[in-house]
């Protein structure tokens, strides 16, 4: 049995729904490499207080055609959900925008 499946069982996820990677930035890079950034749906929305290596990955994807929108944090710690949602255009929402949520740092911010 894979480690991801063992952890998945603990948190209520199904088989194959949890993957293990060395760190979040590697995982983000793997997930984001699956997308075609040359089309119209090429926007990445991130908070400006995101982990620096994640922001670096997003900036590199601009070379492949991605458009990066960073949402400013009002206090240098949080990113209000209203601002994040506002940065996702209505057109993207209607088209089924994909969401990749890195919540590994959430516990430290609470």
C-alpha positions as CSV (number, residue, x, y, z in Angstrom):
1,X,0.0,0.0,0.0
2,X,1.3,3.5,-0.8
3,X,2.0,6.0,1.9
4,X,-0.5,8.5,0.3
5,X,-3.3,5.9,0.6
6,X,-2.4,5.3,4.2
7,X,-2.6,9.1,5.0
8,X,-5.7,9.3,2.8
9,X,-7.4,6.8,5.0
10,X,-6.7,8.9,8.1
11,X,-8.2,12.1,6.6
12,X,-11.1,10.5,4.7
13,X,-9.7,10.6,1.2
14,X,-10.1,7.7,-1.2
15,X,-7.4,5.6,-2.7
16,X,-5.1,7.6,-5.1
17,X,-6.4,11.0,-3.9
18,X,-3.4,11.8,-1.7
19,X,0.1,12.0,-3.2
20,X,3.4,12.4,-1.4
21,X,6.1,14.7,-2.7
22,X,9.3,16.0,-1.1
23,X,7.9,19.5,-0.6
24,X,5.0,21.7,-1.7
25,X,7.0,23.6,-4.4
26,X,7.9,20.3,-6.1
27,X,4.2,19.2,-6.0
28,X,3.1,22.6,-7.4
29,X,5.6,22.3,-10.2
30,X,4.4,18.8,-11.1
31,X,0.7,19.8,-11.0
32,X,1.2,23.0,-13.0
33,X,3.3,21.2,-15.6
34,X,0.1,19.4,-16.7
35,X,-1.5,22.6,-18.1
36,X,-1.2,24.3,-21.5
37,X,-0.3,27.9,-20.7
38,X,-0.5,29.2,-24.3
39,X,-4.3,29.3,-24.5
40,X,-6.8,31.8,-23.2
41,X,-7.2,30.1,-19.8
42,X,-3.7,30.8,-18.7
43,X,-4.1,32.9,-15.5
44,X,-2.5,31.9,-12.2
45,X,-3.9,33.7,-9.1
46,X,-1.8,33.7,-6.0
47,X,-1.4,35.7,-2.9
48,X,1.7,37.8,-2.7
49,X,2.6,36.2,0.7
50,X,2.8,32.8,-0.9
51,X,5.9,30.7,-0.1
52,X,8.7,32.3,-2.2
53,X,9.6,29.1,-4.1
54,X,6.0,28.7,-5.2
55,X,6.0,32.3,-6.5
56,X,9.2,31.5,-8.3
57,X,7.6,28.5,-10.1
58,X,4.6,30.7,-11.1
59,X,7.0,33.4,-12.5
60,X,8.9,30.8,-14.5
61,X,5.6,29.7,-16.0
62,X,5.1,33.2,-17.5
63,X,7.8,32.2,-20.0
64,X,5.5,29.4,-21.1
65,X,2.6,31.9,-21.5
66,X,1.0,32.0,-18.1
67,X,-0.3,35.2,-16.7
68,X,0.4,35.7,-13.0
69,X,-1.9,37.8,-10.9
70,X,-0.6,38.3,-7.3
71,X,-3.2,39.5,-4.8
72,X,-1.7,41.8,-2.2
73,X,-2.0,41.0,1.5
74,X,-3.3,43.9,3.6
75,X,-1.2,42.8,6.6
76,X,1.6,40.8,5.2
77,X,0.2,37.6,6.8
78,X,-3.3,36.9,5.3
79,X,-4.9,36.9,1.9
80,X,-8.6,37.7,2.2
81,X,-10.7,35.3,0.2
82,X,-12.7,38.1,-1.3
83,X,-9.6,39.5,-2.9
84,X,-8.6,36.1,-4.2
85,X,-12.0,35.5,-5.7
86,X,-12.1,38.9,-7.3
87,X,-8.8,38.1,-9.1
88,X,-10.4,35.1,-10.7
89,X,-12.3,36.6,-13.6
90,X,-16.0,35.7,-14.1
91,X,-15.1,34.2,-17.4
92,X,-12.6,31.8,-15.8
93,X,-15.2,30.8,-13.2
94,X,-17.8,30.1,-15.9
95,X,-15.3,28.0,-17.8
96,X,-14.5,25.8,-14.8
97,X,-11.3,27.4,-13.5
98,X,-9.0,24.8,-11.8
99,X,-8.0,25.4,-8.2
100,X,-4.8,24.2,-6.6
101,X,-4.8,24.9,-2.9
102,X,-1.6,24.7,-0.8
103,X,-2.9,24.6,2.7
104,X,0.2,23.1,4.3
105,X,1.2,26.4,5.9
106,X,-2.3,27.2,7.2
107,X,-1.7,25.8,10.7
108,X,1.2,28.1,11.3
109,X,-0.9,31.2,10.4
110,X,-3.8,30.4,12.7
